[in-house]
């Protein structure tokens, strides 16, 4: 059985370099549609390098990021 927590272990640098971010309009739409505000806490499960978490943090939203792959968290 494959250990999925190591799926990106040998590709972390490429992931960081080539993984596109999210368009600014996406986060605005998400906040508008969900009603999230600075009182919210969001769980980002499988957070990778934190691309999505950073967008939320920039909006003042607290984030609990969980990434099982140690190399992706560094």
mmCIF file of the N, C-alpha and C atoms, coordinates in Angstrom:
data_MODEL
# 
_entry.id   MODEL 
# 
loop_
_atom_site.group_PDB 
_atom_site.id 
_atom_site.type_symbol 
_atom_site.label_atom_id 
_atom_site.label_alt_id 
_atom_site.label_comp_id 
_atom_site.label_asym_id 
_atom_site.label_entity_id 
_atom_site.label_seq_id 
_atom_site.pdbx_PDB_ins_code 
_atom_site.Cartn_x 
_atom_site.Cartn_y 
_atom_site.Cartn_z 
_atom_site.occupancy 
_atom_site.B_iso_or_equiv 
_atom_site.pdbx_formal_charge 
_atom_site.auth_seq_id 
_atom_site.auth_comp_id 
_atom_site.auth_asym_id 
_atom_site.auth_atom_id 
_atom_site.pdbx_PDB_model_num 
ATOM 1   N N  . UNK A 1 1  ? 0.837   -1.178 0.000   1.00 0.00 ? 1  UNK A N  1 
ATOM 2   C CA . UNK A 1 1  ? 0.000   0.000  0.000   1.00 0.00 ? 1  UNK A CA 1 
ATOM 3   C C  . UNK A 1 1  ? 0.888   1.250  0.000   1.00 0.00 ? 1  UNK A C  1 
ATOM 4   N N  . UNK A 1 2  ? 0.546   2.209  -0.811  1.00 0.00 ? 2  UNK A N  1 
ATOM 5   C CA . UNK A 1 2  ? 1.304   3.450  -0.922  1.00 0.00 ? 2  UNK A CA 1 
ATOM 6   C C  . UNK A 1 2  ? 0.993   4.373  0.249   1.00 0.00 ? 2  UNK A C  1 
ATOM 7   N N  . UNK A 1 3  ? 2.037   5.007  0.775   1.00 0.00 ? 3  UNK A N  1 
ATOM 8   C CA . UNK A 1 3  ? 1.873   5.972  1.863   1.00 0.00 ? 3  UNK A CA 1 
ATOM 9   C C  . UNK A 1 3  ? 1.568   7.331  1.240   1.00 0.00 ? 3  UNK A C  1 
ATOM 10  N N  . UNK A 1 4  ? 0.304   7.724  1.264   1.00 0.00 ? 4  UNK A N  1 
ATOM 11  C CA . UNK A 1 4  ? -0.098  8.969  0.607   1.00 0.00 ? 4  UNK A CA 1 
ATOM 12  C C  . UNK A 1 4  ? 0.455   10.217 1.282   1.00 0.00 ? 4  UNK A C  1 
ATOM 13  N N  . UNK A 1 5  ? 0.939   10.097 2.517   1.00 0.00 ? 5  UNK A N  1 
ATOM 14  C CA . UNK A 1 5  ? 1.503   11.274 3.179   1.00 0.00 ? 5  UNK A CA 1 
ATOM 15  C C  . UNK A 1 5  ? 2.843   11.666 2.570   1.00 0.00 ? 5  UNK A C  1 
ATOM 16  N N  . UNK A 1 6  ? 3.392   10.806 1.716   1.00 0.00 ? 6  UNK A N  1 
ATOM 17  C CA . UNK A 1 6  ? 4.682   11.109 1.077   1.00 0.00 ? 6  UNK A CA 1 
ATOM 18  C C  . UNK A 1 6  ? 4.548   11.347 -0.423  1.00 0.00 ? 6  UNK A C  1 
ATOM 19  N N  . UNK A 1 7  ? 3.323   11.492 -0.870  1.00 0.00 ? 7  UNK A N  1 
ATOM 20  C CA . UNK A 1 7  ? 3.044   11.605 -2.296  1.00 0.00 ? 7  UNK A CA 1 
ATOM 21  C C  . UNK A 1 7  ? 3.871   12.692 -2.999  1.00 0.00 ? 7  UNK A C  1 
ATOM 22  N N  . UNK A 1 8  ? 4.061   13.841 -2.364  1.00 0.00 ? 8  UNK A N  1 
ATOM 23  C CA . UNK A 1 8  ? 4.783   14.950 -2.992  1.00 0.00 ? 8  UNK A CA 1 
ATOM 24  C C  . UNK A 1 8  ? 6.193   15.132 -2.449  1.00 0.00 ? 8  UNK A C  1 
ATOM 25  N N  . UNK A 1 9  ? 6.656   14.214 -1.628  1.00 0.00 ? 9  UNK A N  1 
ATOM 26  C CA . UNK A 1 9  ? 7.960   14.375 -0.974  1.00 0.00 ? 9  UNK A CA 1 
ATOM 27  C C  . UNK A 1 9  ? 9.101   14.666 -1.933  1.00 0.00 ? 9  UNK A C  1 
ATOM 28  N N  . UNK A 1 10 ? 9.108   14.010 -3.085  1.00 0.00 ? 10 UNK A N  1 
ATOM 29  C CA . UNK A 1 10 ? 10.208  14.219 -4.025  1.00 0.00 ? 10 UNK A CA 1 
ATOM 30  C C  . UNK A 1 10 ? 9.896   15.292 -5.073  1.00 0.00 ? 10 UNK A C  1 
ATOM 31  N N  . UNK A 1 11 ? 8.780   15.995 -4.894  1.00 0.00 ? 11 UNK A N  1 
ATOM 32  C CA . UNK A 1 11 ? 8.376   17.027 -5.862  1.00 0.00 ? 11 UNK A CA 1 
ATOM 33  C C  . UNK A 1 11 ? 8.065   18.374 -5.212  1.00 0.00 ? 11 UNK A C  1 
ATOM 34  N N  . UNK A 1 12 ? 8.488   18.564 -3.986  1.00 0.00 ? 12 UNK A N  1 
ATOM 35  C CA . UNK A 1 12 ? 8.130   19.777 -3.248  1.00 0.00 ? 12 UNK A CA 1 
ATOM 36  C C  . UNK A 1 12 ? 8.608   21.038 -3.958  1.00 0.00 ? 12 UNK A C  1 
ATOM 37  N N  . UNK A 1 13 ? 9.854   21.066 -4.393  1.00 0.00 ? 13 UNK A N  1 
ATOM 38  C CA . UNK A 1 13 ? 10.382  22.276 -5.041  1.00 0.00 ? 13 UNK A CA 1 
ATOM 39  C C  . UNK A 1 13 ? 9.616   22.595 -6.323  1.00 0.00 ? 13 UNK A C  1 
ATOM 40  N N  . UNK A 1 14 ? 9.323   21.578 -7.122  1.00 0.00 ? 14 UNK A N  1 
ATOM 41  C CA . UNK A 1 14 ? 8.555   21.798 -8.350  1.00 0.00 ? 14 UNK A CA 1 
ATOM 42  C C  . UNK A 1 14 ? 7.146   22.277 -8.011  1.00 0.00 ? 14 UNK A C  1 
ATOM 43  N N  . UNK A 1 15 ? 6.554   21.715 -6.972  1.00 0.00 ? 15 UNK A N  1 
ATOM 44  C CA . UNK A 1 15 ? 5.217   22.131 -6.545  1.00 0.00 ? 15 UNK A CA 1 
ATOM 45  C C  . UNK A 1 15 ? 5.234   23.611 -6.169  1.00 0.00 ? 15 UNK A C  1 
ATOM 46  N N  . UNK A 1 16 ? 6.198   24.001 -5.353  1.00 0.00 ? 16 UNK A N  1 
ATOM 47  C CA . UNK A 1 16 ? 6.297   25.408 -4.936  1.00 0.00 ? 16 UNK A CA 1 
ATOM 48  C C  . UNK A 1 16 ? 6.523   26.342 -6.126  1.00 0.00 ? 16 UNK A C  1 
ATOM 49  N N  . UNK A 1 17 ? 7.337   25.889 -7.059  1.00 0.00 ? 17 UNK A N  1 
ATOM 50  C CA . UNK A 1 17 ? 7.701   26.735 -8.195  1.00 0.00 ? 17 UNK A CA 1 
ATOM 51  C C  . UNK A 1 17 ? 6.582   26.860 -9.226  1.00 0.00 ? 17 UNK A C  1 
ATOM 52  N N  . UNK A 1 18 ? 5.892   25.754 -9.506  1.00 0.00 ? 18 UNK A N  1 
ATOM 53  C CA . UNK A 1 18 ? 4.952   25.736 -10.619 1.00 0.00 ? 18 UNK A CA 1 
ATOM 54  C C  . UNK A 1 18 ? 3.482   25.724 -10.235 1.00 0.00 ? 18 UNK A C  1 
ATOM 55  N N  . UNK A 1 19 ? 3.163   25.441 -8.990  1.00 0.00 ? 19 UNK A N  1 
ATOM 56  C CA . UNK A 1 19 ? 1.751   25.399 -8.588  1.00 0.00 ? 19 UNK A CA 1 
ATOM 57  C C  . UNK A 1 19 ? 1.188   26.811 -8.640  1.00 0.00 ? 19 UNK A C  1 
ATOM 58  N N  . UNK A 1 20 ? 0.197   27.050 -9.487  1.00 0.00 ? 20 UNK A N  1 
ATOM 59  C CA . UNK A 1 20 ? -0.340  28.407 -9.576  1.00 0.00 ? 20 UNK A CA 1 
ATOM 60  C C  . UNK A 1 20 ? -1.109  28.785 -8.312  1.00 0.00 ? 20 UNK A C  1 
ATOM 61  N N  . UNK A 1 21 ? -1.161  30.066 -8.067  1.00 0.00 ? 21 UNK A N  1 
ATOM 62  C CA . UNK A 1 21 ? -1.960  30.567 -6.951  1.00 0.00 ? 21 UNK A CA 1 
ATOM 63  C C  . UNK A 1 21 ? -3.421  30.652 -7.372  1.00 0.00 ? 21 UNK A C  1 
ATOM 64  N N  . UNK A 1 22 ? -4.213  31.238 -6.528  1.00 0.00 ? 22 UNK A N  1 
ATOM 65  C CA . UNK A 1 22 ? -5.623  31.428 -6.824  1.00 0.00 ? 22 UNK A CA 1 
ATOM 66  C C  . UNK A 1 22 ? -5.842  32.874 -7.249  1.00 0.00 ? 22 UNK A C  1 
ATOM 67  N N  . UNK A 1 23 ? -6.752  33.106 -8.191  1.00 0.00 ? 23 UNK A N  1 
ATOM 68  C CA . UNK A 1 23 ? -7.006  34.485 -8.611  1.00 0.00 ? 23 UNK A CA 1 
ATOM 69  C C  . UNK A 1 23 ? -7.638  35.285 -7.470  1.00 0.00 ? 23 UNK A C  1 
ATOM 70  N N  . UNK A 1 24 ? -7.275  36.561 -7.329  1.00 0.00 ? 24 UNK A N  1 
ATOM 71  C CA . UNK A 1 24 ? -7.833  37.389 -6.250  1.00 0.00 ? 24 UNK A CA 1 
ATOM 72  C C  . UNK A 1 24 ? -9.361  37.403 -6.235  1.00 0.00 ? 24 UNK A C  1 
ATOM 73  N N  . UNK A 1 25 ? -9.980  37.366 -7.404  1.00 0.00 ? 25 UNK A N  1 
ATOM 74  C CA . UNK A 1 25 ? -11.445 37.383 -7.461  1.00 0.00 ? 25 UNK A CA 1 
ATOM 75  C C  . UNK A 1 25 ? -12.045 36.152 -6.794  1.00 0.00 ? 25 UNK A C  1 
ATOM 76  N N  . UNK A 1 26 ? -11.309 35.042 -6.804  1.00 0.00 ? 26 UNK A N  1 
ATOM 77  C CA . UNK A 1 26 ? -11.817 33.816 -6.192  1.00 0.00 ? 26 UNK A CA 1 
ATOM 78  C C  . UNK A 1 26 ? -11.999 33.993 -4.691  1.00 0.00 ? 26 UNK A C  1 
ATOM 79  N N  . UNK A 1 27 ? -11.012 34.581 -4.020  1.00 0.00 ? 27 UNK A N  1 
ATOM 80  C CA . UNK A 1 27 ? -11.116 34.735 -2.573  1.00 0.00 ? 27 UNK A CA 1 
ATOM 81  C C  . UNK A 1 27 ? -12.212 35.731 -2.230  1.00 0.00 ? 27 UNK A C  1 
ATOM 82  N N  . UNK A 1 28 ? -12.360 36.787 -3.025  1.00 0.00 ? 28 UNK A N  1 
ATOM 83  C CA . UNK A 1 28 ? -13.433 37.761 -2.798  1.00 0.00 ? 28 UNK A CA 1 
ATOM 84  C C  . UNK A 1 28 ? -14.797 37.102 -2.925  1.00 0.00 ? 28 UNK A C  1 
ATOM 85  N N  . UNK A 1 29 ? -14.967 36.302 -3.963  1.00 0.00 ? 29 UNK A N  1 
ATOM 86  C CA . UNK A 1 29 ? -16.231 35.599 -4.176  1.00 0.00 ? 29 UNK A CA 1 
ATOM 87  C C  . UNK A 1 29 ? -16.496 34.611 -3.049  1.00 0.00 ? 29 UNK A C  1 
ATOM 88  N N  . UNK A 1 30 ? -15.476 33.882 -2.641  1.00 0.00 ? 30 UNK A N  1 
ATOM 89  C CA . UNK A 1 30 ? -15.621 32.918 -1.552  1.00 0.00 ? 30 UNK A CA 1 
ATOM 90  C C  . UNK A 1 30 ? -16.093 33.608 -0.270  1.00 0.00 ? 30 UNK A C  1 
ATOM 91  N N  . UNK A 1 31 ? -15.461 34.713 0.072   1.00 0.00 ? 31 UNK A N  1 
ATOM 92  C CA . UNK A 1 31 ? -15.837 35.431 1.290   1.00 0.00 ? 31 UNK A CA 1 
ATOM 93  C C  . UNK A 1 31 ? -17.253 35.984 1.186   1.00 0.00 ? 31 UNK A C  1 
ATOM 94  N N  . UNK A 1 32 ? -17.596 36.497 0.031   1.00 0.00 ? 32 UNK A N  1 
ATOM 95  C CA . UNK A 1 32 ? -18.931 37.045 -0.182  1.00 0.00 ? 32 UNK A CA 1 
ATOM 96  C C  . UNK A 1 32 ? -20.007 35.959 -0.074  1.00 0.00 ? 32 UNK A C  1 
ATOM 97  N N  . UNK A 1 33 ? -19.776 34.826 -0.723  1.00 0.00 ? 33 UNK A N  1 
ATOM 98  C CA . UNK A 1 33 ? -20.784 33.754 -0.767  1.00 0.00 ? 33 UNK A CA 1 
ATOM 99  C C  . UNK A 1 33 ? -20.922 33.005 0.555   1.00 0.00 ? 33 UNK A C  1 
ATOM 100 N N  . UNK A 1 34 ? -19.838 32.906 1.309   1.00 0.00 ? 34 UNK A N  1 
ATOM 101 C CA . UNK A 1 34 ? -19.886 32.135 2.558   1.00 0.00 ? 34 UNK A CA 1 
ATOM 102 C C  . UNK A 1 34 ? -20.144 32.990 3.784   1.00 0.00 ? 34 UNK A C  1 
ATOM 103 N N  . UNK A 1 35 ? -19.913 34.293 3.667   1.00 0.00 ? 35 UNK A N  1 
ATOM 104 C CA . UNK A 1 35 ? -20.091 35.162 4.824   1.00 0.00 ? 35 UNK A CA 1 
ATOM 105 C C  . UNK A 1 35 ? -18.956 35.065 5.831   1.00 0.00 ? 35 UNK A C  1 
ATOM 106 N N  . UNK A 1 36 ? -17.830 34.475 5.429   1.00 0.00 ? 36 UNK A N  1 
ATOM 107 C CA . UNK A 1 36 ? -16.687 34.390 6.335   1.00 0.00 ? 36 UNK A CA 1 
ATOM 108 C C  . UNK A 1 36 ? -16.188 35.789 6.669   1.00 0.00 ? 36 UNK A C  1 
ATOM 109 N N  . UNK A 1 37 ? -15.825 35.971 7.926   1.00 0.00 ? 37 UNK A N  1 
ATOM 110 C CA . UNK A 1 37 ? -15.247 37.251 8.334   1.00 0.00 ? 37 UNK A CA 1 
ATOM 111 C C  . UNK A 1 37 ? -14.126 36.987 9.326   1.00 0.00 ? 37 UNK A C  1 
ATOM 112 N N  . UNK A 1 38 ? -13.620 38.031 9.963   1.00 0.00 ? 38 UNK A N  1 
ATOM 113 C CA . UNK A 1 38 ? -12.466 37.859 10.844  1.00 0.00 ? 38 UNK A CA 1 
ATOM 114 C C  . UNK A 1 38 ? -12.781 37.136 12.151  1.00 0.00 ? 38 UNK A C  1 
ATOM 115 N N  . UNK A 1 39 ? -14.040 36.716 12.340  1.00 0.00 ? 39 UNK A N  1 
ATOM 116 C CA . UNK A 1 39 ? -14.402 35.876 13.491  1.00 0.00 ? 39 UNK A CA 1 
ATOM 117 C C  . UNK A 1 39 ? -14.328 34.391 13.130  1.00 0.00 ? 39 UNK A C  1 
ATOM 118 N N  . UNK A 1 40 ? -14.157 34.099 11.853  1.00 0.00 ? 40 UNK A N  1 
ATOM 119 C CA . UNK A 1 40 ? -14.175 32.714 11.377  1.00 0.00 ? 40 UNK A CA 1 
ATOM 120 C C  . UNK A 1 40 ? -12.837 32.023 11.609  1.00 0.00 ? 40 UNK A C  1 
ATOM 121 N N  . UNK A 1 41 ? -12.928 30.707 11.754  1.00 0.00 ? 41 UNK A N  1 
ATOM 122 C CA . UNK A 1 41 ? -11.751 29.846 11.757  1.00 0.00 ? 41 UNK A CA 1 
ATOM 123 C C  . UNK A 1 41 ? -12.000 28.794 10.679  1.00 0.00 ? 41 UNK A C  1 
ATOM 124 N N  . UNK A 1 42 ? -11.072 28.666 9.754   1.00 0.00 ? 42 UNK A N  1 
ATOM 125 C CA . UNK A 1 42 ? -11.217 27.736 8.639   1.00 0.00 ? 42 UNK A CA 1 
ATOM 126 C C  . UNK A 1 42 ? -10.180 26.632 8.767   1.00 0.00 ? 42 UNK A C  1 
ATOM 127 N N  . UNK A 1 43 ? -10.601 25.391 8.535   1.00 0.00 ? 43 UNK A N  1 
ATOM 128 C CA . UNK A 1 43 ? -9.672  24.260 8.501   1.00 0.00 ? 43 UNK A CA 1 
ATOM 129 C C  . UNK A 1 43 ? -9.248  24.040 7.051   1.00 0.00 ? 43 UNK A C  1 
ATOM 130 N N  . UNK A 1 44 ? -7.968  24.130 6.806   1.00 0.00 ? 44 UNK A N  1 
ATOM 131 C CA . UNK A 1 44 ? -7.409  23.851 5.480   1.00 0.00 ? 44 UNK A CA 1 
ATOM 132 C C  . UNK A 1 44 ? -6.713  22.498 5.584   1.00 0.00 ? 44 UNK A C  1 
ATOM 133 N N  . UNK A 1 45 ? -7.448  21.449 5.249   1.00 0.00 ? 45 UNK A N  1 
ATOM 134 C CA . UNK A 1 45 ? -6.948  20.082 5.388   1.00 0.00 ? 45 UNK A CA 1 
ATOM 135 C C  . UNK A 1 45 ? -6.272  19.672 4.080   1.00 0.00 ? 45 UNK A C  1 
ATOM 136 N N  . UNK A 1 46 ? -5.026  19.219 4.203   1.00 0.00 ? 46 UNK A N  1 
ATOM 137 C CA . UNK A 1 46 ? -4.224  18.947 3.011   1.00 0.00 ? 46 UNK A CA 1 
ATOM 138 C C  . UNK A 1 46 ? -3.712  20.261 2.453   1.00 0.00 ? 46 UNK A C  1 
ATOM 139 N N  . UNK A 1 47 ? -3.224  21.097 3.343   1.00 0.00 ? 47 UNK A N  1 
ATOM 140 C CA . UNK A 1 47 ? -2.891  22.486 3.008   1.00 0.00 ? 47 UNK A CA 1 
ATOM 141 C C  . UNK A 1 47 ? -1.641  22.663 2.158   1.00 0.00 ? 47 UNK A C  1 
ATOM 142 N N  . UNK A 1 48 ? -0.903  21.602 1.934   1.00 0.00 ? 48 UNK A N  1 
ATOM 143 C CA . UNK A 1 48 ? 0.287   21.711 1.087   1.00 0.00 ? 48 UNK A CA 1 
ATOM 144 C C  . UNK A 1 48 ? 1.244   22.761 1.612   1.00 0.00 ? 48 UNK A C  1 
ATOM 145 N N  . UNK A 1 49 ? 1.646   23.668 0.740   1.00 0.00 ? 49 UNK A N  1 
ATOM 146 C CA . UNK A 1 49 ? 2.590   24.720 1.116   1.00 0.00 ? 49 UNK A CA 1 
ATOM 147 C C  . UNK A 1 49 ? 1.895   25.950 1.690   1.00 0.00 ? 49 UNK A C  1 
ATOM 148 N N  . UNK A 1 50 ? 0.578   25.906 1.799   1.00 0.00 ? 50 UNK A N  1 
ATOM 149 C CA . UNK A 1 50 ? -0.157  27.000 2.429   1.00 0.00 ? 50 UNK A CA 1 
ATOM 150 C C  . UNK A 1 50 ? -0.643  28.089 1.494   1.00 0.00 ? 50 UNK A C  1 
ATOM 151 N N  . UNK A 1 51 ? -0.712  27.810 0.208   1.00 0.00 ? 51 UNK A N  1 
ATOM 152 C CA . UNK A 1 51 ? -1.144  28.815 -0.767  1.00 0.00 ? 51 UNK A CA 1 
ATOM 153 C C  . UNK A 1 51 ? -2.521  29.370 -0.412  1.00 0.00 ? 51 UNK A C  1 
ATOM 154 N N  . UNK A 1 52 ? -3.471  28.488 -0.170  1.00 0.00 ? 52 UNK A N  1 
ATOM 155 C CA . UNK A 1 52 ? -4.837  28.918 0.151   1.00 0.00 ? 52 UNK A CA 1 
ATOM 156 C C  . UNK A 1 52 ? -4.903  29.525 1.548   1.00 0.00 ? 52 UNK A C  1 
ATOM 157 N N  . UNK A 1 53 ? -4.211  28.930 2.489   1.00 0.00 ? 53 UNK A N  1 
ATOM 158 C CA . UNK A 1 53 ? -4.211  29.444 3.865   1.00 0.00 ? 53 UNK A CA 1 
ATOM 159 C C  . UNK A 1 53 ? -3.740  30.893 3.912   1.00 0.00 ? 53 UNK A C  1 
ATOM 160 N N  . UNK A 1 54 ? -2.702  31.213 3.160   1.00 0.00 ? 54 UNK A N  1 
ATOM 161 C CA . UNK A 1 54 ? -2.172  32.586 3.157   1.00 0.00 ? 54 UNK A CA 1 
ATOM 162 C C  . UNK A 1 54 ? -3.204  33.590 2.659   1.00 0.00 ? 54 UNK A C  1 
ATOM 163 N N  . UNK A 1 55 ? -3.977  33.194 1.657   1.00 0.00 ? 55 UNK A N  1 
ATOM 164 C CA . UNK A 1 55 ? -5.021  34.092 1.150   1.00 0.00 ? 55 UNK A CA 1 
ATOM 165 C C  . UNK A 1 55 ? -6.043  34.406 2.236   1.00 0.00 ? 55 UNK A C  1 
ATOM 166 N N  . UNK A 1 56 ? -6.425  33.382 2.985   1.00 0.00 ? 56 UNK A N  1 
ATOM 167 C CA . UNK A 1 56 ? -7.381  33.601 4.070   1.00 0.00 ? 56 UNK A CA 1 
ATOM 168 C C  . UNK A 1 56 ? -6.770  34.451 5.176   1.00 0.00 ? 56 UNK A C  1 
ATOM 169 N N  . UNK A 1 57 ? -5.539  34.146 5.542   1.00 0.00 ? 57 UNK A N  1 
ATOM 170 C CA . UNK A 1 57 ? -4.857  34.921 6.584   1.00 0.00 ? 57 UNK A CA 1 
ATOM 171 C C  . UNK A 1 57 ? -4.740  36.389 6.183   1.00 0.00 ? 57 UNK A C  1 
ATOM 172 N N  . UNK A 1 58 ? -4.485  36.649 4.920   1.00 0.00 ? 58 UNK A N  1 
ATOM 173 C CA . UNK A 1 58 ? -4.394  38.031 4.429   1.00 0.00 ? 58 UNK A CA 1 
ATOM 174 C C  . UNK A 1 58 ? -5.711  38.786 4.581   1.00 0.00 ? 58 UNK A C  1 
ATOM 175 N N  . UNK A 1 59 ? -6.805  38.041 4.671   1.00 0.00 ? 59 UNK A N  1 
ATOM 176 C CA . UNK A 1 59 ? -8.124  38.646 4.851   1.00 0.00 ? 59 UNK A CA 1 
ATOM 177 C C  . UNK A 1 59 ? -8.526  38.714 6.325   1.00 0.00 ? 59 UNK A C  1 
ATOM 178 N N  . UNK A 1 60 ? -7.611  38.325 7.211   1.00 0.00 ? 60 UNK A N  1 
ATOM 179 C CA . UNK A 1 60 ? -7.884  38.382 8.643   1.00 0.00 ? 60 UNK A CA 1 
ATOM 180 C C  . UNK A 1 60 ? -8.619  37.175 9.193   1.00 0.00 ? 60 UNK A C  1 
ATOM 181 N N  . UNK A 1 61 ? -8.728  36.127 8.398   1.00 0.00 ? 61 UNK A N  1 
ATOM 182 C CA . UNK A 1 61 ? -9.413  34.909 8.830   1.00 0.00 ? 61 UNK A CA 1 
ATOM 183 C C  . UNK A 1 61 ? -8.391  33.965 9.442   1.00 0.00 ? 61 UNK A C  1 
ATOM 184 N N  . UNK A 1 62 ? -8.749  33.396 10.584  1.00 0.00 ? 62 UNK A N  1 
ATOM 185 C CA . UNK A 1 62 ? -7.849  32.446 11.241  1.00 0.00 ? 62 UNK A CA 1 
ATOM 186 C C  . UNK A 1 62 ? -7.941  31.099 10.535  1.00 0.00 ? 62 UNK A C  1 
ATOM 187 N N  . UNK A 1 63 ? -6.805  30.424 10.438  1.00 0.00 ? 63 UNK A N  1 
ATOM 188 C CA . UNK A 1 63 ? -6.732  29.162 9.702   1.00 0.00 ? 63 UNK A CA 1 
ATOM 189 C C  . UNK A 1 63 ? -6.037  28.107 10.545  1.00 0.00 ? 63 UNK A C  1 
ATOM 190 N N  . UNK A 1 64 ? -6.626  26.914 10.579  1.00 0.00 ? 64 UNK A N  1 
ATOM 191 C CA . UNK A 1 64 ? -5.970  25.737 11.147  1.00 0.00 ? 64 UNK A CA 1 
ATOM 192 C C  . UNK A 1 64 ? -5.568  24.888 9.946   1.00 0.00 ? 64 UNK A C  1 
ATOM 193 N N  . UNK A 1 65 ? -4.285  24.924 9.596   1.00 0.00 ? 65 UNK A N  1 
ATOM 194 C CA . UNK A 1 65 ? -3.790  24.207 8.423   1.00 0.00 ? 65 UNK A CA 1 
ATOM 195 C C  . UNK A 1 65 ? -3.224  22.855 8.844   1.00 0.00 ? 65 UNK A C  1 
ATOM 196 N N  . UNK A 1 66 ? -3.638  21.813 8.129   1.00 0.00 ? 66 UNK A N  1 
ATOM 197 C CA . UNK A 1 66 ? -3.176  20.457 8.411   1.00 0.00 ? 66 UNK A CA 1 
ATOM 198 C C  . UNK A 1 66 ? -2.572  19.885 7.133   1.00 0.00 ? 66 UNK A C  1 
ATOM 199 N N  . UNK A 1 67 ? -1.295  19.540 7.198   1.00 0.00 ? 67 UNK A N  1 
ATOM 200 C CA . UNK A 1 67 ? -0.616  18.927 6.053   1.00 0.00 ? 67 UNK A CA 1 
ATOM 201 C C  . UNK A 1 67 ? 0.179   17.733 6.557   1.00 0.00 ? 67 UNK A C  1 
ATOM 202 N N  . UNK A 1 68 ? -0.210  16.510 6.155   1.00 0.00 ? 68 UNK A N  1 
ATOM 203 C CA . UNK A 1 68 ? 0.472   15.319 6.658   1.00 0.00 ? 68 UNK A CA 1 
ATOM 204 C C  . UNK A 1 68 ? 1.884   15.115 6.112   1.00 0.00 ? 68 UNK A C  1 
ATOM 205 N N  . UNK A 1 69 ? 2.213   15.723 4.987   1.00 0.00 ? 69 UNK A N  1 
ATOM 206 C CA . UNK A 1 69 ? 3.531   15.545 4.382   1.00 0.00 ? 69 UNK A CA 1 
ATOM 207 C C  . UNK A 1 69 ? 4.496   16.579 4.958   1.00 0.00 ? 69 UNK A C  1 
ATOM 208 N N  . UNK A 1 70 ? 5.437   16.122 5.754   1.00 0.00 ? 70 UNK A N  1 
ATOM 209 C CA . UNK A 1 70 ? 6.386   17.012 6.426   1.00 0.00 ? 70 UNK A CA 1 
ATOM 210 C C  . UNK A 1 70 ? 7.117   17.918 5.450   1.00 0.00 ? 70 UNK A C  1 
ATOM 211 N N  . UNK A 1 71 ? 7.554   17.391 4.324   1.00 0.00 ? 71 UNK A N  1 
ATOM 212 C CA . UNK A 1 71 ? 8.304   18.191 3.354   1.00 0.00 ? 71 UNK A CA 1 
ATOM 213 C C  . UNK A 1 71 ? 7.487   19.345 2.787   1.00 0.00 ? 71 UNK A C  1 
ATOM 214 N N  . UNK A 1 72 ? 6.190   19.165 2.653   1.00 0.00 ? 72 UNK A N  1 
ATOM 215 C CA . UNK A 1 72 ? 5.335   20.233 2.136   1.00 0.00 ? 72 UNK A CA 1 
ATOM 216 C C  . UNK A 1 72 ? 5.173   21.351 3.162   1.00 0.00 ? 72 UNK A C  1 
ATOM 217 N N  . UNK A 1 73 ? 5.292   21.041 4.423   1.00 0.00 ? 73 UNK A N  1 
ATOM 218 C CA . UNK A 1 73 ? 5.109   22.046 5.483   1.00 0.00 ? 73 UNK A CA 1 
ATOM 219 C C  . UNK A 1 73 ? 6.319   22.931 5.662   1.00 0.00 ? 73 UNK A C  1 
ATOM 220 N N  . UNK A 1 74 ? 7.467   22.532 5.180   1.00 0.00 ? 74 UNK A N  1 
ATOM 221 C CA . UNK A 1 74 ? 8.700   23.281 5.428   1.00 0.00 ? 74 UNK A CA 1 
ATOM 222 C C  . UNK A 1 74 ? 8.849   24.477 4.529   1.00 0.00 ? 74 UNK A C  1 
# 
